[in-house]
């Protein structure tokens, strides 16, 4: 795979599930406060301010028309009631005469009530006026619906664009994070933030933004209309606001912590599921089903407790709002009835006010009920913002230096590095890898072999000293410090084949061409042939167009590794890094691949991390590492003659020392000499002249 700027995140285009090492440190940073997080979340809409202004205008029009509706319906009620009253009075009398007659009969209350009505005695219901009012109401609600639909549609576009930008920011951030971040965060937890939390933010904004705007405008519009109809009843309705705020604040303080815990627990559970499913066969082999199930139950129970608590507490808001609204409704009905009886209000105005009281308490209840959605969304936003605020890898120098295209002379000069500040790993390391040479790195686990590769690729930067790249064979003034180069430039010169077969969803052809998407068909086939992929690919139903999923389960482990080797061949890098690259293939195929790799060696530098020492016998230089230091270096024969660390490693592989008393078997005191790669290739019937150098 050709190095590229995206290599730093281990999965440039997507993050396949179930491969590679996984850290065990669950994130638990203290969440931000609700206010700052909500403000920052709204800041994601800043680029859509013109559309938001249009949304606000349409919302005002929609709410304004909706607020006028009850008043018009109240007028229709007045017309109907006045017509009913007029039928009960003798025709030919005037309104004042009817009122005077009621007063004379001692019916002062009825006289006061009908004094607020506009009717003609004996005329009945004015259906012409009633029809005009009903038509006006119909038009008002139709246009209110149209404006409401328009504002919702535009707002939907605004929210979706904002989420699109947020996902892009998260994706770009992931590629800018240093490798150390992925070493300490579980992939399932990271995936939960990138997927679940971002989706939850989108759903929250989609469901609440429009409703919040409509609810606030409705409260304002209804309040204005209520004061115009009856200031006394409006004051009674205003009691709802402080009660609503008190209930909402009290509940929100308790539920916010639970929502944060809910999404944190969800991330941990996702990490458990991803880890268990990706290693399902290992779980089965070692009989850990019960332990895994127990751990899953515990973490699932934690999600349940946090979710139940958050939803239960936040769910209290809606019933509390309804109870407060019903109390206000009763108070308005009683006081309004007394006002009508006293002739201070018409019955239509009371009806309109009761509708307004419902319209007034309903948005307050909705605002309260949306508190749980808002808190859940902001809790997710806090987790996403935590990710976006993580420290990034140091930026590339501007302007960056560049090395000649043919540069493949790599040198470590007094390099020191440590993963943890107080735990030295590599101290004062110096080595040279000349163009066309193969440098093998061996040593026990934890010696620092992979760390050297990480430093070459600038997955980590050195703490002291420098790593240089040059086109000449001797160190000189033209050597370029890799830290002064851009990561893109450095990694574009480097190809890497890992022991873990990193393949991506797509065809075999696309996986081979991953490092060079512009490669021709002939180049792809040539690389596949060199890596012996062509030998098995034609047996697949669709050949090179065979689709692979994330796990590439339709290929064997060895076949997957051959595809990754073909990918490196096609990239044609100046520096080639092989980390146990042939560990999953059979011996004959390994020898044939080594033969193919020898073609890449001309004017190129190869680093080979190997545990099977038989595969690196012909390397130009073998470095033996222990505890981050090079304790020995030289050729295979030189190191064996020195009878040092390499000699001990070599004999540990080809000799066995078994305790007679425990095993009761003869002790194997030695092993036959291991043939060289050239000897084994000769056994395959390949002439030595065809192989060129086989130091790989």
N, C-alpha and C positions, 0 to 999 in steps of 0.2 A: 504494500500500500504506500503510495507516495505520500510523503509528508506534506502537510498543508497547514494553514492557520487553524483549521478546525480540529486538528488532531488533538489539541490540548484537552478537549472535552471527552475524548474516547469514543464519541459517536457523533460525527459532524452533522449529519443530516437528520438523524433521529437517534433515540437512545433505546437500543434493543434491550428487552427484558431478559434477565436470567443468565448474564455472563459476567465474567470478571470478578474481582474481589469486591467485597462489600464491607464497609465499616459497620461498627456496632454502636456508634454514638448517636443517640436520638437528639434532635434539636430541642432546645428548651429555653431560648432567649426570652427575656421579659417582653411581653407584648406592649405595643404603643397604646396610648390612651385613645378612647373612642373619638374624641373631638379632632385631634390632629390627623388621625388615620382617615376619618370621614372627609375631612377637608382635602387631604391629599388625593383621596379617591375621586372626589369631584373635580380635582385639578386635571384628571385625565380627559375631561370633556372640554378643556380650554380651547382646543383647536376648532371646536364646532360651535363657537359662540354665535355666529350668524344664524345657524339652524336653530339653536336654542332660543334665540329671540323670536323667531317665527313660531316656534312651539309655544312660547309664552303668550304671544298675541292670539293664536288660535285657542289656547286654553282660556284666556280671558273672555273671548267671544263666546266660547262654549258654556262656560260657567255663568257669564252674564245673562245669556238667554235662558239657561236652566233656572236661574234665580228669579227671572221675571215670570216664569210659568205659574208658580203657585199664586202669585198676585192676580194674574188673569183668571185663573180658576176660581179664586175668591170672588172676583167680579161676576163670573158666571153663576156662582152660588147666590150672590145677591140678587141677580136678575130672576132666578127661579123662585127664590123665597119671596121676593117682592111681588112676583106674579101670583104666587099662592095667596099672599096676604090680600092682594087686590081683589081676588075672587071672593074673599070673605067680607068685603065691604060693599055697600050699596053703590051702584053706578050713579053717576051724576053728581056725587059729592066731591069735594076737594080733599086733598090730603090733610089740610089743616082742620077741616071740619071733622074728619074722622078722629084726629088726635084730640080735638076739643071734646068730642063726644065721649071718648074713653076716659078723659080726665073727669068729666062730669059724672061718669058712672063709678068713679073711684079706682079705675084701673090705671094708675099712674105709671106702673112698671111697664105695662104693654104700650102705653103712649110714648114712654121714653125709648122703647125698643124700636118702634116703627118710625120714630122721628128721624132715625138715621137712614131710612130706606127711601129710594126714589121709585114711587109707584103711582099709578092712576087707578083710583077705586073702580072695581068692576071690569078692568081691561084685561086681566089675566096675564099670562106669561108672554113677554115680548120675544117671540122666537126669532125674529129678524136680528135683534141685538144679540140674542144668545148664540145664534149661528155665526155671527161675525166674531164673537169672542172665542168660540170653539175653534174656528178656522185660524184665528191668530195664535191660539195655544198650539194647534197642530204645527203651524209654520215655525213657531219658536222652538219646539222640541226637535223638529226635523233638522233645522239649521244647527241647533246645539249638538245634535248627534254627528252631523257632517264635520263641524269644526273639531269635535272631540276625536273623531276618527282620523282626521288629518294630523292633528297634533300627536296622536299616538303613533301614527305611521312614521312621521318624521323623527320622533324621539326614538323609536325602535332602531332606525338607521343610525342615529347618533350613538346610541349605546353599543350597537354591534361594531361600529367602526372603532369606538373606544376600546372594546375588548380585543379587537383585531390588533390594535396598536400595543395593548398591554401584553398580548401573547408574543408579539414580535420583540418587545423589550425584554421579556423573560427569556425567550430563545436566544437573543443576542447576548444577554447577561450570562447565560449558561456557558456560552462559548468564550466569554472573557474571564470566567472564574479560573483560578489556579487549580492545578491538579490536587493540591493539598485540601481543597474544599471537598472534593469527591472522596478523598481518603477518609474523611471524618463523618460524612453524612450518608445515611442509608439511601440507596437508590429509590426504594419505594416511597420514602418520605419526600424525596425531591420530586418524584413523579406526581405525588399527591398535590404538591404545591403548584406544579405546572399545569395539572389537569383539573383535579377536583376543586381546588381553591379558586382558580381563575373562572371555571364554570359557575361556581357559586356566586362569585362577584357579579358575573354577567346576569344571572337570574335575579339576583337581588336588585341590581340597578334597573333591570327591565320591569320588574314588578312594582318597584317602589317609587321610582322617579316620577313617572306620570301621575301615580296616585297621590304622591305628596303634593305636587303642584296643584292638581285638581282639588284636593282636600283643603289646602290652605286658601286658595282662591274662593272656594265655596264657603268656607267659614267667614271670610271677609265680606263677600257679597251678601250672604244671608244675614249677617250681623247688621249691615247697612239697611237692608229691607226691614228687619225687625224693629230697628229704631225709628224708621219712617212710619211704621204701622202703630207701634205702641212702645214708647220708651220704658214703661213700667215692666211689661213682659220681657223686653230685651234685657233689662237688668237681671231679672230672674234667670234668664237663659245664660247670662254671663257667669253665673256661679259654676257652670260646667267647666270652664277653662282652668281655673286654679285647681279644682279637684282632679281634672284629667292630668295636669302637669305633675301634681304630687304623686299620683298613682304610678304614672309612667316612669318618673325618675326613680322612685323607690324600687320598682320591679327591675328596671334596666340595670341598676347598679349591681344587683345580685346575678342577673342572667348573663351579663356580658362576660364575666369570668368563666362561666360554664360553657358559653359558646366558644371561647378561645380553647378551653380544655377539650371540647368536642372535636374541633378540627385538628388539634394536635394529636389526640388519641386516634383519630381517623388516619392521619399520616403514618403513625406507628403501626397501626393494623395493616395498612397497605404495604408497608415495608415487610411485615411478617408474611403476608400472602405472597408477595413477589419472590421473597427469598425461599419460601417453602415450595412453591410451584416450580421455580426454576431448578431447584435441587431435589425434585420429587423422587427421582430414582435413588439418590443417596439416602434420603429419609427412609425409603423402603428397605434398602440393603442393610442399613444399620438398625432397623427396627425401632425408629424413633417416632412412629406415628402417634403413640400416646402422649409423648412429651410435647410434640408439635401441637397436637390437639389441645392439650392442657394450656400451653402458652397462648394459643389462639383464643381459647375460651376466656382466659383472664383479660386479654387485650380487648376482645369483643365486649366483655362485660364492662370494661372501662368506658368504651365508646357508648354503650347503652346507658350507663349511669350519667355520663356527661350530657348526652343527647336528651335523655328523659328529663333530667333536671333543668336543662336550658329551655326545652319546649314547655315543660310544665309551668315553670315560673313565668316565662314570657307569655304563656297562654292565659295567665290570670288577667292580663290587661283588658282583653276584649269583654269578658263577663263584667268586669268592674265598670268599664265604660258604659255598657248597656244598662247596668243598674243605675248609674248616675243619670243617664239619659232618660230612663223611665221615671225617676223621681222628678226631674225637671218637666217632663211631659205632663205628669199629673198636676204639678203646680201651675203650669201654663193653662191647662184645661179648666181648672177651678177658677183661677183669677180671670181668665178670658171670659168664662161664662158669667161671672159677676159683672164684668165690664159691659157685656152685651145687655144684660138685664138692666144695667144702669143707663143704657143709651149712650155709652161712651165709645162703643165700637160696634161695627156691623157684624152680623154673623159670618159674612164672607171674609172679613178681615181676621176673625178668630180662626176660621178654617185655614186661611193662608198662613197665619202665624203658627198654628199647630204643625202644618207641613214644614214651615221653616224651622221649627224646633227639631223636627226629625232630621231635616237637612243639616242642621247645625251640629247635632250630637253624632250623627252618623260619620261625618268625616273625622271628627275628633276620635271616635271609636276606631275608625280605620287607621288613623295615625298611630293610635296606641297599639293596635294589633300588628302594624307593620314594624313595630319596634323590634320584635324577635327576628324578622327578616333582615332589618338593618344591622342588628347586632351580629347576626350570623355572617352577613356579607362583609362587614367591617373586620370581623375576626379573621376571615379568609384574606382580606386585603392586608392586614397586618403581617400575615405569614408570607404573602407574596412580596410585600415591601421589604421584609427582612431579607429575602433572597436578593432583591434588587439592590439592597444596601450593603451586601457582602463586599469585602475588600477584593478588588480585582488584581490580576497579575500586573506587574509593572508595564507601563506602555512602552512600545517600541521607540527607539530614539528617532528624532526628526531633525535633520535628515538622517536616514540610516545608511551605514556603510554597506558596501557589497563586495563580495569576493569574485574572482574570475569564475566563469562558468565551469572551467575544468578543475576548480579547486577541490582537492580531496585529501590534502595533507592535514590531518587533525592532530593537535597537540594539547595535552594538559600541562599547565605550568603552575606548580605549587598550589594546586587546587585544594580547598578545604570546604566541607559542606556538612551540615547537620539538619536533620528534620526537626528536632527539638533543640531549643536553644542551649540547654545544659547537658546535652548528650551528643558529644562529637561522634561522627560516623566516618568521614573521610578527612584526613589531615595531610597537608603538604604532598599531594599526589602529583607526580609528573610522569608523563609517558608520551610517546610519539607513535602515530600510525601513518606510515608512508603510503603514497598513492600506489595502488595495485597490490597492497599487502593485505593479508588476513590476520587480524588480531583476535585471538581466542581468549575469553575471560572465564576462568574457572575458580572454584572455591566453594566452601560450604554454604548452606543456606544462611542468609543474613549477612554475608560478607560484604555486600555492597555492589554486586555485579549489575543488577538492574538499576541501581542508583546512577552508575556511570552512564547508562543509556538515557536515563531521564535528564541528566545534565547535558549530554550531547544534543538532545532534542529540545532543550530549554523548557522541559516541563517544570523544572526547578532551575533557579539561577544559583551559581556558586556563591558561597559566602566570602571566599578569599581566593586570590589567584585568578587565572583566566584560562579559557579554552579558545584556541585560535584555529582558523581555517586558512589554508594557503594553497596555491597552485604549485609552488616549488617543492623540491624534495628536502630542502634545508630551511630551518627557521630563519626568517629574516625580517626586514622592515615591512615587507609586504603582507605579513600575517595579519589577519583581521580577527579581532576579538568577536566571538559570536554574540556577545551581549550588545555590540554596536550594530548588529544586523537586525533586520526585521525577522520576526518569527516565521512569517510566510516565506521569506527568501530562504532561510535556513532549512526549514522543513520541506520545501520544494526540492531540495537537493538530496533529501534523505528518504530512503525506503526502509520499511520495517515489516518484519514478519514475526508475529508473536506465537507463543505456544498455544494461547487461546485463539480459536479461529473466529475472528470477528467478521461475520458476513451480515449483509443487510437484506431486508425484504426487496426482492427484485429478481431479475433473471441472472443466470450464471454469467452471461455476457456483460451485464451491467456491473456485476461485482468485480469482474476482472478489470473492466475499464474505469473503476471507481477513481483511481488516481489520475487517469487521463481520459476524460469523457470524450475528447475529440479524436481518440485513436481510431485508425481505420480498421476495417474488418480483417485485413491481412495481418496487421500488427497484433490484433487480439488473438487471432488463431495461432500466430507464431509464438506469442507468450504462452498460450495454453499448451501448445505442443512442447515447448521447452520445459514446462513444469509438469508434463505428462497428464494434464487435464484432458487433452484431446483424446487420450487413450480410452477414457471411460465415459466422456460426455455423450458420445454417439449412441451409447447404450440406453440413454435416458429418452423418454417419450418425445420431448421437444428439443433435444440437443442443447445448444447454447441458449435457447429461449426458455429452458426449464425454469419455472418460478421457484424461488426459495422463500420460505418464511423467515421470521426472525431467528429461529433455531436451526434452519436448514436441515430439518429432520429427514428430508428425502436424499441426503448424502451421508456417507459414512464420515467418521471423524477424520480419517486419513484423506478422503476426497475433499473435505472442507479445507483441510490444511493445504492441499495442492492448489486449490483455487486462490488462497491468500498468497501463495508463493508466485503464482502466475500474475497476480495483481502487482506484486513487487517487480517482477520481470518487466512488465509493460511500462511501469513508471520510469525505468532506466535511470536509477538514481546514481549520484556520484558517491554517496555513502550508503552502505547497506548494513542494516542491523538485523541480526538473526537471533532471536531469543528462543532457543530450543525449537527451531522452526521445523525440524523433521522428526520430532519426537513421536508423532502419531502415525508415521508411515512405516511400511515394512522395510527390511534391510535392503533388498534389491532396489526398490523405488528410491530409497534414500541415496544409494550410490549413484543412481541415474540422475537424480536431482543435483547432487554435488557436481556431477559432470557438467550439467547445464549451467550451474551457478559459476563454474570456472570461466564461462564465456563473459560473465559480467565483470571479471576482475581487472581487466585491462584499464589502467589509469583510474581505478576506483578503489575505495577503501572499504573493507568489510570487517564488522565487529560480530563475533559469534560468541554468544553465551551458551555454554554447553555443560551438561552433567555427564553425558556419555563421552568419556575422554577418547574413545576410539575414533570418534568423528572429527577430532581436531588434531590428530597426530601430525598432519602435514601443514599446520598453520605456520605462517612466517614468524609470528611472535605469540607466545602463550604467557598471559598474565595470571598469576596465582594471587588471589585476594583473600585476606583474613582480617576481619574487624575493620573494614574500610581502607586498608592499606595494601599495597602491592608488596607481598613478601618475597616473591620470586618472579623472574621473567627470563624468557629465553625460548629456545626451540625445544621440541619434545625430547630429543636425545640429550640435550644439554641439561634439562631439568631432571631427567632420570639419573644421569650421572652424578648430579649434585646430591641425590638422595635426601631431599628436603621435603617441603610441604607437598609439592606436586607428586613426588615419588610415593608419598603416603596415600594421597588421593587415588593415584593410579592403582596401587596395589590393593587398596580397599575395595576397588571394583572387581578385581580379577583374582582375589584371594579371599579365603574365608577362614576365620578363626573361631571355632565353635567349642564351647566348653564340653570336655569329654564327660564330666560327671553329670551335667544336666541333659545333654542331648544324646549321649551314649552312641555317637557316630564318629567315624574316623575324621581326623582333622585334615582339611585340604590345605596343604602347605604352599601351593603355588598354582599358577595357571599358565597355560601355553602362551607364547607371544601372540599378541594381537596383530593380524595382518594389516598392512597399510591399505588405504583406499585404492591406491594403484594396483595392489595385488588382488584385491577383491574385484575391481573392475575388469582386470585381466581374466579372472575366473568367469566373468560374464561374457567373455568372448570379444571384448572391446580392445582394440589395439591401443597401446600406450600413446601412440602419436596422435590419436583422435581426441584424447582427453584434455590436452593442454595441462595447465596446473590444476591440481585437485585439492588445493589447500583448504577448500571449504567443506 
